[in-house]
Amino acid sequence: MRNTSQVGLISHTAVLNRLVQLGFEVLLPWADHLGYDLAYFITEEHRNFGFFAHQESRLVRIQVKTARLSQDGTYLEFNTASTVSARKGNRKNGYDGRAEYFAVYNLDLNKVYMLPVAGAPRNTCNLRFKEAGMLRGNRHKTWHEPYSEEIAHSAYWAEDYEL
């Protein structure tokens, strides 16, 4: 059995590996309290009046999370808040303003998903699978009916956020 630190390190390394594969120069923050685990710069070119071009760089901060596969294999679940110990009990802090994206890794699927912090649910988030026949952690295939349109409009779909 792995401890939570080891699982977190595996997720952190998997996300770092995937970003490097995609060609990003990944930055590692020096401090733990910053609210993000990885970062990279992107440069965007903007045109004014169709011909004045200038480039603008910005930092993209990423909070790495480990996702758990649901019992029925239809979604991944991960925490969207950190727990901080305090004298008056534990409190949860969100990542709004401290990171732009969650990079979510699942050990069973060996996949990385990236979704924006803005608009994510406060404590936990589910990434649902559209496709039937997803491979579960026990290496058996299980088949599921596609979700209804009603659920489709209110859910985060894993396929839309895969890196």
VEXMARDREN-845894 format. One record per residue: residue number from 1; residue in three letters; x, y, z of N, C-alpha, C in turn. Coordinates in Angstrom, 2 decimals, padded with zeros to 5 digits. Atoms other than C-alpha are relative to their C-alpha. Example, Ala and Ser with C-alpha at 12.3 -4.5 7.8 and 13.67 -1.06 7.14 Angstrom:
2
<rec 1; 'ALA'; <000.89; -001.19; 000.00>; <012.30; -004.50; 007.80>; <000.90; 001.20; 000.00>> <rec 2; 'SER'; <-000.82; -001.19; -000.06>; <013.67; -001.06; 007.14>; <-000.77; 001.09; 000.73>> 
! end
This chain:
163
<rec 1; 'MET'; <000.85; -001.19; 000.00>; <000.00; 000.00; 000.00>; <000.89; 001.24; 000.00>> <rec 2; 'ARG'; <-000.75; -001.24; 000.07>; <001.33; 003.43; -000.90>; <-000.59; 001.03; 000.96>> <rec 3; 'ASN'; <000.53; -001.07; -000.83>; <001.07; 006.41; 001.39>; <-000.37; 001.19; -000.89>> <rec 4; 'THR'; <000.51; -001.12; 000.80>; <-000.49; 009.70; 000.26>; <001.13; 000.83; -000.60>> <rec 5; 'SER'; <-001.13; -000.76; 000.55>; <002.89; 011.41; -000.19>; <000.56; -000.67; -001.25>> <rec 6; 'GLN'; <-000.52; 000.73; 001.14>; <004.07; 008.68; -002.53>; <-000.96; 000.08; -001.19>> <rec 7; 'VAL'; <001.00; -000.12; 001.07>; <000.82; 008.76; -004.53>; <000.05; 001.40; -000.61>> <rec 8; 'GLY'; <-000.11; -001.37; 000.49>; <001.11; 012.55; -004.79>; <001.24; 000.21; -000.86>> <rec 9; 'LEU'; <-001.24; -000.10; 000.76>; <004.69; 012.26; -006.01>; <-000.13; -000.69; -001.36>> <rec 10; 'ILE'; <000.24; 000.70; 001.27>; <003.64; 009.73; -008.67>; <-000.82; 000.88; -000.93>> <rec 11; 'SER'; <000.85; -000.88; 000.81>; <000.91; 012.11; -009.89>; <000.79; 001.21; -000.49>> <rec 12; 'HIS'; <-000.81; -001.17; 000.33>; <003.26; 015.10; -009.82>; <000.97; -000.33; -001.14>> <rec 13; 'THR'; <-000.96; 000.42; 001.02>; <005.85; 013.20; -011.88>; <-000.68; -000.31; -001.32>> <rec 14; 'ALA'; <000.73; 000.32; 001.23>; <003.26; 011.95; -014.39>; <-000.43; 001.27; -000.74>> <rec 15; 'VAL'; <000.41; -001.27; 000.61>; <001.95; 015.48; -015.00>; <001.21; 000.73; -000.57>> <rec 16; 'LEU'; <-001.24; -000.61; 000.48>; <005.48; 016.88; -015.29>; <000.47; -000.67; -001.28>> <rec 17; 'ASN'; <-000.40; 000.75; 001.18>; <006.35; 014.14; -017.78>; <-000.86; 000.34; -001.21>> <rec 18; 'ARG'; <000.92; -000.28; 001.13>; <003.26; 014.81; -019.91>; <000.21; 001.41; -000.54>> <rec 19; 'LEU'; <-000.22; -001.38; 000.45>; <003.87; 018.57; -020.04>; <001.32; 000.12; -000.77>> <rec 20; 'VAL'; <-001.27; -000.01; 000.71>; <007.50; 018.02; -021.07>; <-000.15; -000.68; -001.36>> <rec 21; 'GLN'; <000.28; 000.67; 001.28>; <006.32; 015.57; -023.77>; <-000.68; 000.93; -000.99>> <rec 22; 'LEU'; <000.73; -000.94; 000.86>; <004.06; 018.32; -025.11>; <000.85; 001.21; -000.38>> <rec 23; 'GLY'; <-000.92; -001.07; 000.40>; <007.07; 020.68; -025.38>; <000.04; 001.21; 000.91>> <rec 24; 'PHE'; <-000.02; -001.13; -000.92>; <006.52; 022.96; -022.38>; <001.29; -000.02; 000.82>> <rec 25; 'GLU'; <-001.10; -000.14; -000.94>; <009.43; 024.27; -020.33>; <-000.64; 000.19; 001.37>> <rec 26; 'VAL'; <000.73; 000.01; -001.26>; <008.10; 023.41; -016.89>; <000.87; 000.56; 001.12>> <rec 27; 'LEU'; <-000.66; -000.62; -001.14>; <009.02; 025.44; -013.81>; <-000.51; -000.64; 001.29>> <rec 28; 'LEU'; <000.37; 000.58; -001.29>; <009.05; 024.00; -010.29>; <000.11; 001.08; 001.07>> <rec 29; 'PRO'; <-000.08; -001.03; -001.04>; <008.17; 026.40; -007.45>; <000.88; -000.45; 001.15>> <rec 30; 'TRP'; <-000.92; 000.30; -001.08>; <010.62; 026.59; -004.59>; <-000.73; -000.23; 001.33>> <rec 31; 'ALA'; <000.72; 000.08; -001.28>; <008.02; 026.87; -001.80>; <-001.27; -000.83; -000.14>> <rec 32; 'ASP'; <001.20; 000.84; -000.02>; <005.13; 024.59; -000.83>; <-001.29; 000.79; 000.18>> <rec 33; 'HIS'; <001.19; -000.76; -000.40>; <002.72; 027.34; 000.29>; <-000.60; 000.85; -001.13>> <rec 34; 'LEU'; <000.43; -000.90; 001.07>; <002.20; 028.99; -003.12>; <-001.36; -000.35; -000.62>> <rec 35; 'GLY'; <001.30; 000.38; 000.55>; <-000.93; 027.05; -004.10>; <000.08; -000.59; -001.39>> <rec 36; 'TYR'; <-000.15; 000.71; 001.27>; <000.50; 025.50; -007.26>; <001.24; -000.88; 000.07>> <rec 37; 'ASP'; <-001.08; 000.98; -000.02>; <002.83; 022.59; -007.98>; <000.97; 000.13; -001.17>> <rec 38; 'LEU'; <-000.80; -000.16; 001.22>; <004.10; 023.32; -011.50>; <-000.45; 001.28; -000.70>> <rec 39; 'ALA'; <000.37; -001.18; 000.79>; <004.12; 026.27; -013.88>; <000.74; -000.04; -001.33>> <rec 40; 'TYR'; <-000.70; -000.19; 001.26>; <005.05; 027.16; -017.43>; <-000.42; 001.34; -000.59>> <rec 41; 'PHE'; <000.32; -001.24; 000.69>; <005.17; 030.28; -019.57>; <-000.56; -000.32; -001.37>> <rec 42; 'ILE'; <000.46; 000.05; 001.38>; <003.17; 030.69; -022.73>; <000.13; 001.40; -000.58>> <rec 43; 'THR'; <-000.13; -001.28; 000.69>; <003.74; 033.42; -025.26>; <-001.09; 000.05; -001.07>> <rec 44; 'GLU'; <001.08; -000.19; 000.97>; <000.80; 034.72; -027.26>; <000.29; 001.25; -000.82>> <rec 45; 'GLU'; <-000.17; -001.16; 000.87>; <000.96; 037.06; -030.22>; <-001.35; 000.68; -000.18>> <rec 46; 'HIS'; <001.22; -000.79; 000.15>; <-001.62; 039.83; -030.35>; <000.20; 000.98; -001.15>> <rec 47; 'ARG'; <-000.05; -000.95; 001.11>; <-002.42; 041.95; -033.38>; <-001.03; 001.09; 000.23>> <rec 48; 'ASN'; <000.89; -001.15; -000.12>; <-003.89; 045.44; -033.17>; <-000.17; 000.61; -001.39>> <rec 49; 'PHE'; <000.32; -000.60; 001.29>; <-005.58; 046.95; -036.21>; <000.48; -000.86; -001.16>> <rec 50; 'GLY'; <-000.37; 000.92; 001.06>; <-004.55; 043.89; -038.18>; <001.47; -000.07; -000.35>> <rec 51; 'PHE'; <-001.40; 000.07; 000.40>; <-000.85; 044.69; -038.46>; <000.99; 000.31; 001.12>> <rec 52; 'PHE'; <-000.91; -000.20; -001.12>; <000.66; 045.87; -035.15>; <000.02; -001.27; 000.83>> <rec 53; 'ALA'; <-000.11; 001.27; -000.73>; <001.93; 042.66; -033.57>; <000.91; 000.18; 001.20>> <rec 54; 'HIS'; <-000.87; 000.05; -001.17>; <003.29; 042.24; -030.10>; <-000.22; -001.32; 000.71>> <rec 55; 'GLN'; <000.07; 001.26; -000.73>; <004.04; 039.20; -028.00>; <-000.12; 000.27; 001.49>> <rec 56; 'GLU'; <000.23; -000.13; -001.43>; <002.88; 038.79; -024.46>; <000.17; -001.37; 000.65>> <rec 57; 'SER'; <-000.21; 001.26; -000.72>; <004.09; 036.08; -022.06>; <-000.74; 000.05; 001.32>> <rec 58; 'ARG'; <000.64; 000.08; -001.31>; <002.22; 034.89; -019.01>; <000.29; -001.35; 000.63>> <rec 59; 'LEU'; <-000.25; 001.20; -000.78>; <002.72; 032.33; -016.30>; <-001.30; -000.77; 000.18>> <rec 60; 'VAL'; <001.15; 000.89; -000.23>; <000.32; 029.37; -016.15>; <000.36; -000.90; 001.18>> <rec 61; 'ARG'; <-000.26; 000.77; -001.22>; <000.17; 027.82; -012.66>; <-000.92; -001.21; 000.06>> <rec 62; 'ILE'; <000.73; 001.26; 000.01>; <-000.91; 024.22; -012.22>; <000.04; -000.64; 001.38>> <rec 63; 'GLN'; <000.12; 000.76; -001.24>; <-002.15; 022.43; -009.11>; <-000.23; -001.46; -000.40>> <rec 64; 'VAL'; <000.09; 001.42; 000.34>; <-001.58; 018.66; -009.44>; <-000.90; -000.70; 001.01>> <rec 65; 'LYS'; <000.92; 000.77; -000.84>; <-004.30; 016.36; -008.10>; <000.00; -001.46; -000.46>> <rec 66; 'THR'; <000.13; 001.43; 000.31>; <-004.67; 012.58; -007.93>; <-001.48; -000.35; 000.01>> <rec 67; 'ALA'; <001.41; 000.37; 000.11>; <-008.02; 011.24; -009.09>; <-000.21; -001.46; 000.37>> <rec 68; 'ARG'; <000.40; 001.35; -000.35>; <-009.78; 008.16; -007.76>; <-001.06; -000.46; -000.99>> <rec 69; 'LEU'; <000.99; 000.57; 000.90>; <-011.73; 005.90; -010.10>; <-001.20; -000.45; 000.82>> <rec 70; 'SER'; <001.20; 000.37; -000.75>; <-015.34; 005.42; -008.97>; <-000.18; -001.51; 000.01>> <rec 71; 'GLN'; <000.24; 001.45; -000.12>; <-016.56; 001.97; -007.91>; <-000.58; -000.59; -001.28>> <rec 72; 'ASP'; <000.60; 000.53; 001.22>; <-018.65; 001.59; -011.06>; <000.79; 000.35; -001.26>> <rec 73; 'GLY'; <-000.88; -000.29; 001.12>; <-015.87; 002.95; -013.29>; <-000.52; 001.04; -000.98>> <rec 74; 'THR'; <000.59; -000.97; 000.93>; <-017.95; 005.78; -014.79>; <000.57; 001.41; 000.15>> <rec 75; 'TYR'; <-000.56; -001.34; -000.17>; <-016.05; 008.79; -013.42>; <001.24; -000.04; 000.88>> <rec 76; 'LEU'; <-001.14; -000.24; -000.87>; <-012.90; 010.07; -011.75>; <-000.39; 001.09; 000.98>> <rec 77; 'GLU'; <000.31; -001.01; -001.02>; <-013.14; 012.07; -008.52>; <001.31; 000.49; 000.61>> <rec 78; 'PHE'; <-001.17; -000.57; -000.65>; <-010.58; 014.45; -007.04>; <-000.40; 001.19; 000.85>> <rec 79; 'ASN'; <000.25; -001.12; -000.90>; <-010.37; 017.10; -004.33>; <000.41; 001.31; -000.68>> <rec 80; 'THR'; <-000.30; -001.32; 000.59>; <-010.48; 020.74; -005.43>; <000.34; 001.02; 001.07>> <rec 81; 'ALA'; <-000.39; -000.89; -001.09>; <-009.51; 022.19; -002.05>; <001.06; -000.69; 000.84>> <rec 82; 'SER'; <-001.00; 000.56; -000.91>; <-006.58; 021.73; 000.31>; <-000.52; 000.15; 001.42>> <rec 83; 'THR'; <000.41; -000.04; -001.40>; <-007.11; 020.99; 003.98>; <001.15; 000.56; 000.82>> <rec 84; 'VAL'; <-001.00; -000.64; -000.85>; <-005.26; 023.21; 006.44>; <-000.40; -000.22; 001.45>> <rec 85; 'SER'; <000.26; 000.20; -001.44>; <-004.97; 022.31; 010.11>; <000.05; 001.34; 000.71>> <rec 86; 'ALA'; <000.06; -001.24; -000.78>; <-005.95; 025.11; 012.45>; <-000.38; -000.34; 001.43>> <rec 87; 'ARG'; <000.33; 000.23; -001.42>; <-006.46; 025.47; 016.19>; <-001.48; -000.28; 000.20>> <rec 88; 'LYS'; <001.44; 000.16; -000.15>; <-010.21; 025.69; 015.78>; <-000.55; -001.08; -000.92>> <rec 89; 'GLY'; <000.44; 001.06; 000.90>; <-010.36; 022.66; 013.46>; <000.56; 000.21; -001.41>> <rec 90; 'ASN'; <-000.50; -000.08; 001.37>; <-009.46; 021.96; 009.89>; <-000.87; 000.90; -000.85>> <rec 91; 'ARG'; <000.76; -000.81; 000.94>; <-010.47; 024.33; 007.12>; <000.49; -000.33; -001.41>> <rec 92; 'LYS'; <-000.33; 000.29; 001.40>; <-010.51; 023.94; 003.36>; <000.23; 001.29; -000.75>> <rec 93; 'ASN'; <-000.33; -001.15; 000.84>; <-008.89; 026.40; 000.98>; <-000.11; -000.41; -001.46>> <rec 94; 'GLY'; <000.07; 000.23; 001.44>; <-009.73; 026.57; -002.70>; <001.25; 000.54; -000.68>> <rec 95; 'TYR'; <-001.17; -000.43; 000.77>; <-007.25; 027.40; -005.45>; <-000.26; 001.20; -000.89>> <rec 96; 'ASP'; <000.28; -001.20; 000.78>; <-008.96; 030.43; -007.00>; <001.04; 001.07; 000.29>> <rec 97; 'GLY'; <-001.01; -001.03; -000.15>; <-006.31; 033.07; -007.61>; <001.39; -000.53; 000.30>> <rec 98; 'ARG'; <-001.31; 000.59; -000.29>; <-003.49; 030.67; -006.73>; <000.48; -000.94; -001.09>> <rec 99; 'ALA'; <-000.35; 000.87; 001.14>; <-003.57; 028.40; -009.81>; <-001.03; 000.22; -001.09>> <rec 100; 'GLU'; <000.94; -000.14; 001.13>; <-005.13; 028.57; -013.27>; <-000.64; -001.33; -000.37>> <rec 101; 'TYR'; <000.49; 001.31; 000.43>; <-005.51; 024.82; -013.89>; <000.26; -001.07; 001.05>> <rec 102; 'PHE'; <-000.26; 001.26; -000.69>; <-005.89; 021.49; -012.13>; <000.54; -000.96; -001.05>> <rec 103; 'ALA'; <-000.48; 001.11; 000.82>; <-003.77; 018.75; -013.71>; <-000.28; -001.24; 000.82>> <rec 104; 'VAL'; <000.51; 001.14; -000.75>; <-005.44; 015.53; -012.64>; <000.56; -001.28; -000.61>> <rec 105; 'TYR'; <-000.58; 001.26; 000.46>; <-003.72; 012.15; -012.86>; <-000.70; -001.15; 000.69>> <rec 106; 'ASN'; <000.57; 001.21; -000.57>; <-005.22; 008.70; -012.35>; <000.94; -001.17; -000.27>> <rec 107; 'LEU'; <-000.92; 001.13; 000.10>; <-002.99; 005.69; -011.66>; <-000.57; -001.14; -000.84>> <rec 108; 'ASP'; <000.63; 001.12; 000.71>; <-005.48; 003.11; -013.02>; <000.01; 000.19; -001.51>> <rec 109; 'LEU'; <000.08; -000.29; 001.43>; <-005.81; 004.81; -016.40>; <001.31; 000.50; -000.58>> <rec 110; 'ASN'; <-001.28; -000.58; 000.40>; <-002.32; 006.36; -016.52>; <-000.23; 001.16; -000.98>> <rec 111; 'LYS'; <000.33; -001.15; 000.85>; <-003.82; 009.55; -018.00>; <000.00; 001.28; 000.82>> <rec 112; 'VAL'; <000.01; -001.32; -000.61>; <-003.54; 013.25; -017.26>; <-001.13; 000.81; -000.63>> <rec 113; 'TYR'; <001.07; -000.88; 000.44>; <-006.51; 015.62; -017.49>; <000.28; 001.38; 000.56>> <rec 114; 'MET'; <-000.25; -001.37; -000.46>; <-006.31; 019.39; -017.23>; <-001.28; 000.80; -000.17>> <rec 115; 'LEU'; <001.20; -000.82; 000.08>; <-009.24; 021.64; -016.39>; <000.19; 001.26; 000.83>> <rec 116; 'PRO'; <-000.19; -001.28; -000.68>; <-009.57; 025.25; -015.22>; <-000.47; -000.04; 001.45>> <rec 117; 'VAL'; <000.38; -000.14; -001.41>; <-009.69; 026.07; -011.53>; <-001.27; 000.83; 000.10>> <rec 118; 'ALA'; <001.18; -000.87; -000.02>; <-012.21; 028.84; -012.20>; <-001.23; -000.80; -000.43>> <rec 119; 'GLY'; <001.23; 000.69; 000.32>; <-015.68; 027.36; -012.13>; <-000.07; -001.43; 000.50>> <rec 120; 'ALA'; <000.02; 001.36; -000.53>; <-014.68; 024.03; -010.57>; <-000.77; -000.01; 001.32>> <rec 121; 'PRO'; <000.70; 000.09; -001.28>; <-016.81; 022.82; -007.64>; <000.96; 000.24; 001.17>> <rec 122; 'ARG'; <-000.82; -000.43; -001.14>; <-015.56; 023.89; -004.20>; <000.81; -001.11; 000.67>> <rec 123; 'ASN'; <-000.72; 001.03; -000.76>; <-014.58; 020.58; -002.50>; <000.46; -001.19; -000.82>> <rec 124; 'THR'; <-000.37; 001.13; 000.85>; <-014.63; 017.72; -004.99>; <-000.57; 000.20; -001.39>> <rec 125; 'CYS'; <000.44; -000.10; 001.39>; <-014.99; 017.39; -008.74>; <-000.01; -001.39; -000.61>> <rec 126; 'ASN'; <000.10; 001.26; 000.72>; <-016.07; 014.48; -010.92>; <000.23; 000.23; -001.48>> <rec 127; 'LEU'; <-000.18; 000.03; 001.45>; <-014.82; 013.83; -014.44>; <-000.67; -001.27; -000.49>> <rec 128; 'ARG'; <000.77; 001.16; 000.45>; <-017.34; 011.55; -016.12>; <000.48; -000.46; -001.38>> <rec 129; 'PHE'; <-000.38; 000.58; 001.28>; <-016.63; 009.21; -019.04>; <-001.22; -000.12; -000.90>> <rec 130; 'LYS'; <001.09; 000.08; 000.96>; <-018.82; 009.50; -022.13>; <-000.11; -001.40; -000.59>> <rec 131; 'GLU'; <-000.03; 001.27; 000.72>; <-017.76; 006.24; -023.70>; <-000.37; -001.17; 000.91>> <rec 132; 'ALA'; <000.26; 001.24; -000.72>; <-019.08; 002.85; -022.65>; <001.24; -000.89; -000.14>> <rec 133; 'GLY'; <-001.10; 000.94; 000.11>; <-016.59; 000.08; -022.00>; <001.32; 000.55; 000.48>> <rec 134; 'MET'; <-001.23; -000.55; -000.54>; <-014.00; 001.75; -019.81>; <000.74; -001.08; 000.79>> <rec 135; 'LEU'; <-000.80; 000.96; -000.74>; <-011.15; -000.36; -018.42>; <000.07; 000.41; 001.46>> <rec 136; 'ARG'; <-000.03; -000.29; -001.43>; <-011.41; -000.56; -014.63>; <001.31; -000.45; 000.60>> <rec 137; 'GLY'; <-001.24; 000.34; -000.70>; <-008.65; -000.99; -012.08>; <000.22; -001.49; 000.17>> <rec 138; 'ASN'; <-000.17; 001.43; -000.17>; <-009.33; -004.73; -011.78>; <000.23; -000.72; -001.33>> <rec 139; 'ARG'; <-000.33; 000.50; 001.34>; <-008.55; -005.20; -015.51>; <-001.14; -000.76; -000.68>> <rec 140; 'HIS'; <001.17; 000.58; 000.67>; <-012.07; -006.36; -016.39>; <-000.75; 001.11; -000.70>> <rec 141; 'LYS'; <000.81; -000.99; 000.72>; <-014.21; -004.59; -018.94>; <-001.40; 000.04; 000.60>> <rec 142; 'THR'; <001.40; -000.14; -000.39>; <-017.54; -003.22; -017.79>; <-000.63; 000.97; -000.99>> <rec 143; 'TRP'; <000.68; -000.82; 001.00>; <-020.09; -001.63; -020.09>; <-001.07; 000.84; 000.67>> <rec 144; 'HIS'; <000.96; -000.93; -000.58>; <-022.21; 001.39; -019.27>; <-000.78; 000.67; -001.12>> <rec 145; 'GLU'; <000.82; -000.75; 000.95>; <-025.04; 003.13; -021.02>; <000.46; 001.44; -000.01>> <rec 146; 'PRO'; <-000.36; -001.42; 000.01>; <-024.27; 006.67; -022.20>; <-000.94; 000.81; 000.89>> <rec 147; 'TYR'; <000.80; -000.85; -000.86>; <-025.52; 009.44; -019.92>; <-001.05; 000.76; -000.78>> <rec 148; 'SER'; <001.07; -000.77; 000.64>; <-028.70; 011.36; -020.66>; <000.47; 001.41; -000.31>> <rec 149; 'GLU'; <-000.32; -001.39; 000.36>; <-028.62; 014.84; -022.19>; <-000.03; 000.90; 001.23>> <rec 150; 'GLU'; <000.13; -000.81; -001.20>; <-029.69; 016.27; -018.83>; <001.30; -000.01; 000.81>> <rec 151; 'ILE'; <-001.26; 000.11; -000.72>; <-026.54; 014.97; -017.14>; <001.14; 000.58; -000.82>> <rec 152; 'ALA'; <-001.08; -000.46; 000.87>; <-024.38; 015.85; -020.13>; <000.26; 001.49; 000.14>> <rec 153; 'HIS'; <-000.17; -001.45; -000.09>; <-024.98; 019.58; -019.67>; <000.52; 000.46; 001.36>> <rec 154; 'SER'; <-000.42; -000.42; -001.33>; <-024.11; 019.61; -015.97>; <001.29; -000.68; 000.47>> <rec 155; 'ALA'; <-001.17; 000.77; -000.42>; <-021.03; 017.36; -015.93>; <001.27; 000.46; -000.69>> <rec 156; 'TYR'; <-001.30; -000.15; 000.64>; <-017.34; 017.72; -016.61>; <000.29; -001.34; -000.67>> <rec 157; 'TRP'; <-000.29; 001.24; 000.71>; <-016.44; 015.16; -019.27>; <001.50; -000.20; -000.11>> <rec 158; 'ALA'; <-001.43; 000.29; -000.02>; <-013.03; 013.50; -018.95>; <000.64; 000.21; -001.36>> <rec 159; 'GLU'; <-000.57; -000.07; 001.34>; <-012.47; 013.34; -022.71>; <000.28; 001.44; -000.42>> <rec 160; 'ASP'; <-000.17; -001.41; 000.38>; <-012.80; 017.13; -023.02>; <001.23; 000.61; 000.64>> <rec 161; 'TYR'; <-001.11; -000.59; -000.73>; <-009.90; 017.71; -020.63>; <001.28; -000.84; -000.03>> <rec 162; 'GLU'; <-001.19; 000.86; 000.06>; <-007.42; 014.96; -021.56>; <001.16; 000.72; -000.65>> <rec 163; 'LEU'; <-001.22; -000.59; 000.56>; <-003.86; 016.14; -022.18>; <000.66; -000.96; -000.95>> 
! end
